[in-house]
Amino acid sequence: MEETEARDAPERAELILHGGTVLVLDRAGTTAGSVAVAGGRIVAVGGGEVLARWRGPHTRVIELAGRAVLPGINDAHLHGSWLGARWPHTLFDAADPEAAAALSGTLVHDRAERRDAILRAGVLLSELGITSFTEPGIGPGEDFGETGSFHSEVIEIYRELAAAGELRQRVTLLALHGILDGPSDVADVVAGIRAHAELAGDSDPAWLAIPGVKIFGDLIPLSRQAWTDHAYDDGTHGDLLVRGDTIEAKAAGLREMLVTAHAAGLQVGIHATGDRTIQLALDAFADAAAEPGAPSVPELGHVIIHGDLATPAQVARMAELGVWLNTQAGIAAHAGTWLAAMLGEDVAEAAWPLAAALEAGALVLSSDAPVLDFDWRRGIAAAEARILATGGTAAADPGVARERLLGLLRCYTAVPAAQDRAADWKGTVEVGKVADLVVLERDPFDVGAAGLPGVAVDLTILDGNVVFERER
C-alpha cells in the first residue's frame, strides 16, 4: 500500500514495527510492510519509507523478520470476571473435566477476590493478543448470584481500574438487571433500564464503555429451553426467561424490555437462541425504531447473542436492520450431535448459520469464555470448519480461501469494533486509530484458517505499549 501518515503528528515515532506483513484488515484486505506509533496512536502505515521517515534516536524498532501484524483482537462476548475466577476450568472441552464439573458455588467472595480475578483475566488475554472485550452482563440482577462473578461491584472495580490505567484490555460492559440464566421480572429490568445512567457512571469510553444492557430472552436448545417453532423430542417448544403466567404474557414482557431499552437509547445484547425469540427481538427493535424521534437500530447496534437457531431470513433481516449476530463457532462443534438428538438432523444442519451471517456482514465471532476457552485462533478454525461442514465452498481456489479468512479475521477485529460503536478509532491498522496490535509468528494467510491455532502470538501492543512478548 502507499504510505499514509497522520497530520499534526509528532516528528518521530516511539515504536516502529518493520519488515513483515501488516494486515490492515479493512474490507479490501490491504497489506503494508511497516507501521509507526506515537502517543498511543498509529501515525504511519506503509513500506520501508516509514522507517526512514519516522525513526528517531529514541524510537524502539521491532524487526518483524517476516512476521505478521494484525489489529488487536476484540473478543466481543467474554466473561472476564468469571474467566479469571474459573480458569483453566472451561465448561466445554475442559482440560480437566472432573475438576471443571466439580467447580461450583461461590468463586469470588469479596471485592479483593473480584479485583484479582479481573486482573488475572487481563494477563491471560494479553498473552493471546486480545486488546478489547465485551463483558456481557454484570449488575444488580446478580448481586445474590451463585458464583459472585457477576455482582454489580464488578462494575465499580472495572471503573477504578480504568481510571488508574490498570486495565490490560479496553472493556465494553453490558449491565444486567435481570437474573443470569433465570426468569427475570419485567418491572425490575425496566426500572434498571431507566436508572442506567446512574449505574454506568462516568469513565473514559476508550477504556470502559457501558453502552447498554444484557437481557435474557431464552436459554439454549440443549436444555430444551430455546423458544422455537421446531418441536423438541419431548414435543415441547421451549420457553422464555421472563416471569409470566402464559407464553403470550412472557413474550409481551420481553418485548416491553426491548422497546424500553431502545427508547432509552441503550444498546441491547439479547441472549436469544431460539428462532421464535430471535423473531420477537427483531420485530421489537424495528417497531421501537419506527417511533417518532427514536434512534435507529444501527445507531444503537443491538446484538443477538448466540442465535443458534436463526433462520436465513432472520440473518438477512439482521443485516437489513443493522443488528449483529454474535456467536461462537466452537459451541456448534461441541453441541451439534446433542442438538440433532433433540431437534432432528435437519435442524442441527441449519443451526449456527455462520456462512449466511458472514456473507451478510452481520457476523461477530467471540468465545463466551469460560464457556469455551478464549483462543480466537481456534474460534476462527472452528468457524471455517462449520462453514465447510454446512455447504461452504472448499478452499480449492486460493482466492476463495483468502477472502473467507479475511472475513473471519475481521469478525474478531474490525466488525466487533463496529459492534462496540468504535469503528472510527479501533479495529483496523489505519492512521489515527489506537495502536492496539498483535504480532503473529507467521502470516495467517500462509497457513489458512485450519492452521491458525498453530501460529504463536509473539507480541501484544496496547495503546502503543508492549504488554506481552513471547520468549523466543
N, C-alpha and C positions, 0 to 999 in steps of 0.2 A: 504494500500500500504506500501511497505518498505520505510523507511526513506531515503530521498535524501537530500543532503546539498551541498552548494556551496564550491568550493575550494577557498582558499585565502580569505575567508570571515572574517569579524570581529569576535572577540571571543564571543561576546554577542549580542543578538538581541535588537533592540529598541522597537519592538512590536511583541507580540505573540498572535495569536487567537487560542484558545484551547477548546476542549471539545464539538465539534459539528461535522458536516459533511462538509468537504471541497470537493467541486465538482471541480475537476481539469478541467473538460470539454475538455479533449483530446478525440480522436476518440474512445478510449477503454472505456470511462466512468469511469475512475479511481477516487476513493474517498480516503480521508485521514481524520485524526482527528484534526490535528494542522498544522499551518503554521507560520513561523517565518520570520521577516522582519528586514533588516538593510540597511541603506544607500539608501532607496527608492527601494530596490530590494528584491525579495524573496530569502532567504538564506537556508531555510529548509522546507520540507513538509513531514509529517509523522504522528506518533501517539503520545502517551504520552511521549516518549523519547525526543521529540522536546522541551518540556517544561523543562525537566531536563537538557538537553544539552545547551540550548540557553538562559535560563533565567539568568539575572544578576540583580544587585541591582537597576539599573535604567530602567529596562525593563517594559514597560506597558503590562500587561497581560489582555486580554479581554476574559472573560469566556463566551463561546458561549451558554452553557446550552442547547445543542441540536439544536441550530440554524444552518443555512447553510451558507457557504462561497462560492461565485462564483467569477470568474474574473469580473472586472469592465465591465459594459455594454457599447457596442460600437454601437451607432446609426449611421449607415453609409450613411444616407441621411436625413439630418435635417438642416433646415434653421435657424441657431442660431440667426443671426442678426434680421431677420424678426420675429422670435418667440418672442424674447424679446420685440419687439415693439408692437406686436399684443396681446400677452397673456392677458386674457384667451380666446380670440376670435378665435377659430379654424374655418376652412372653412366647415368641415364635423362635425356633431354631436356636435355643439357648445352648451355650457351650456345656453347661451342667444342668440338664433338665430337672433332675431331682432337687437340686438346690434352688432352682428358679421356681419350681412348683411349691416348695416349702416356704418361700418368702411371702409372708402375708402379714396383715396387721399394720401397725404404725411404723413407718420407716423413718420419719423425722419427727421429733417431739417438740422442738422449740426453735426460736429464731436463729440461734447459732448453728444448729444442725441444718436448717433450711439454707442458710447462707453458705455453709460448707458444701452442700450438695450442688448448689448453683455454680460455685467456683470450680468444683471438680468437673462438672459437665463442660464448663468453658474450656478447660485444659484438654479434655478428651476430644472435643470438637475441633479445636485448633490443630490437633495432630492429623486431622483429615482434611484440612483446608476449608473448613466451614467458618465463614465470617459473619453470617446472618442466620437467624432462625426465628420462626414464629412459635411462641409459647401459647398453645391454643386451649385456654380455659383455666383461668386462675381467678378465684374470687370468693365472695361470702357464701355462695351456694355450697361450697365445700369446706367451710370453716370447721365442720364436725365430721369431715370425711375420714375414711379409714386410714389412708396412708399418711395424711398430713402434708403431702407434697403439693396440694392444690389450694392450700389455705390462702386467704387474702393477704396475709402477712408477706407472702412471696412477692406480691406487687411492690410492697414497701421496700423489700430488700433489693429487688431489681432497680428501683428508683435510686436508692442510696448508692448502689454500685455504679450506676450510670453517672451520677453526679461526681463520684470520686474517681472516675476514669478507670475503674477496675473490671469492667466487662471485657470479655475476650471475643464477644460477638455483638453485633447490632441486633437488638431484640424488638420484635413486634409482638404484642401481647393482646389476647382477646379475653375480656372479662367474663367470668362465669357467675350468673346469678341463680341458675337452677342447680340441679343435682347431677353429678357426674354419673352417666350411665343409669340414671334412675328417673322416675316420673317427676317432672317439675311442676310447680304451681304457677299458673299463668300470672296471677297478681304479683307474686314475688319477682318474677322475671321482668314484668312490665315496670314495676317500681324501681328495679335495678337499672333498667334502661334509662329511665327518667333521671336517675341520680348518677349517670355515667361520668359526667364531667368531674364531679367531686371525687369519685373513686380513681379516675385516671390521673388527676393531679397535673402537676407541671413537670416536664422533663424535656431534655433536648431530643427531638424526634429522630435525629440521626442516630441516637443510641438506644432510646427506649420510646417506642410509639405504642399507644393504647387506643387504636382507632375504632374499636367496636367490641362486639360480644360473640361468645360461643353459645349456641343453642343446640340442644339435643333434640333431634326430630324423632329418630328411632334408633334401634340397636343394630345388630348385624345379622345377616342371613343364617350364620352358623348357630345362632341361638333361637332361630325361627321367630325373630322379633323385628326384622326389617319389614316395613309395611309395603306389600307388593300385590300386584294383580295376579301373580302366579300363586298356585296352591302349593303349600309345603306337603311333605309326605304324610303329615297327620291331618291334612285337609284345612288347616288354618291359613291365614293370610298376613300374620304379623300384627303389629300394634304401633302406637305412637307413645313417646315418652312424655306425655302430658297428662296431668290429672283431669279426669272427666268420667262421667258415667257411661258414655257411649263413644264409639269411634268418631261419630259426627261431632260430638262436643269436643273431643280431643283435637280433631282437625281444625275446628273453629278457634280453639285456644292457641294452637301452633301458629295459625295464620295471624292472629292478633299480635303475638310476639314479634313475628317477622315484619309486619306492617308498621308496628310501633317503632321498631329499631330503625327501619328505613326512614320514617318520618322524622326521627331524631337525628338523621344524618350519620348514622353509625354503620360501619361495615359489619356484615353478619357472616360468621362461619357456621354453617349448619351441618351437624353430623347427620347425614342422610344417606342411607344405603339402599333402601327400597325404592322402586320406581314410582310408587304412589306418593311417597314422601317427597321425592325429588320434584314430581309434578306439582304438588302443593306449593313447594317453595318457589319454583319458577313463576307460577301464577301469582303468588303473593307479591313477589318482587316487581313483576310487571304492573300489577294493579297499583301498588304503592307509588311507583314512579310516575304513573299516569295522573296522579292527583295534582291539582294546580299548585305550582310553586315548589313541588317536591324535587329533590335531587334525582338525577338519572341513575340507573343501575351502574354504568361504567364509572361514574364519579365515586361511588362507594365501594365498588369492587367486591361484591358478595361472593362467597365461596361455598360450593357444595363439597363437603369433606367426605372422602371415601367414594361415594357414588357407585357402589359395586354393581347395582342392577340398572344403571342408567341406560335408557334406550338410545338408538341412533337419533331419533327425532329430538330427544331431550338434549343430547350433546349439541346438535345443531342449534337448538334454541338457546343453550348456554352461550354459544358463540355469538348469536344474534343479539342477545340481551346484554352481553358483557359480564357474564358470570363465569368464574373459574371452576374447573373440576380438579380438585387437589386429591390425588390418590397415591397409593403405594403398590407398586408392581409386585413387590415381594410377598404381599399378602395373597395375591392371586396365585402365586406359585405354591404357597403352603395350603391354601384353603379350597382350591378348585375341586379336588376329589370329594371333600365333605359337601361342598355346595351341590355337586351333581347328585349325591345321595339324597339330599333334602328337596331339591327343586327340579332335578332332571338334567340330563346331559345337554339338552338344547339351551336351557337357561344358563348353565355353567359355561358353555361355549361362548355365549354372548356377553357374559359378565365382564366387568372391568374393561370398558371399550377404549383402550389406550390409543389404538390406531386412529379411530374416528376423532378422538379429542385432540390428538397431536395434529392431525390434518386440519382440524377446525381452528387451531390456535388457542384452544381453551385449556390445554393440559398443563398442570403443575405437578411435578413429581416431588415426593417427600418420603420420610422414613417412618413417621409415627413412633420413633424411638421413645421409650424402650419396648414398644410392642415388637418392632424389629430392631436390628442394630442400625446405627446411623451411617453406615458406609454407603455413600452416594454412588460409588463406583459399582457396587453390587446392585444398587437400585436401578441404575441405567442398564446394566446387563440383564436384569430381570425384566425390565420394560421391553427391551429388544426381543427377549425370548417370548414374552407374552404376545407381542405383535406378530411374530413369525408363527406362533402356535395357533393364532386365530385368523390366519389367512393373509398375513402381511407378505409382501414380496421378498423372497430371499435375496441375499446380497450378492447375486451373480454379477450385477452391474456395479462397479466401484462407485459410480456417481450416485446411485440409489442408496448405497450403504452410507456414503459420506453425508448425504443430505439428511438421512434419518438420524444419524449420530449427532449431527449439528443440532437438529431439533431437540433431541433428548438432552444434550448438554445445556441447551438454552432453558430446558424445563427445570434445571437446578440452578440457574443463574439469572438470566435476563427476564424470564417470564415470572418467577416469584418476586423479582423486584417490582414488576408491574402489579402483582397481587398486593404487594406492600404499599402501592401507590408511591413508589420511589424510583421509578424507571428513569427519571430525569437526572438522578445523581448516583445511581449504583447499578450493578448488574451486567455491565459490559466494560471492556478495556478501551475507554474513549477519553479523550482530553476533557478535563473539567470534572470528571467523576471521581469518587473517592478511590483511593489507592488500596482497595481490598483485592488481593491477588493470591493465586495458588500456583506453585511451580510443581509440575509433574516430571518424573524422571524420563518420560517418553511422551511423544506426541500421541494423544489418544486415537487419532486417525490412522496411525501406523498399526494399531493392534485391533481396532474395531471395538464395538460395544462389548462383545463377549470376552475380549481380552483385557478390558479396562480394570477389573478387580486386581489384576496382577501388576498394575502400574503404580509405583510408590509415589506418595506425596513427599516432596523434598522440602518445600518451604511454604509457610503461610504468612502472608503480609496483611496486616490490618491497619488501616489509616496510615499507611506508609511505613509502619514499623514491623520488623520481622518478629513474629510471636511464636513461631515454631520453625526449627531447622533440623532435618533428619541427619543423624550421623551417617556418614558415607564411608 
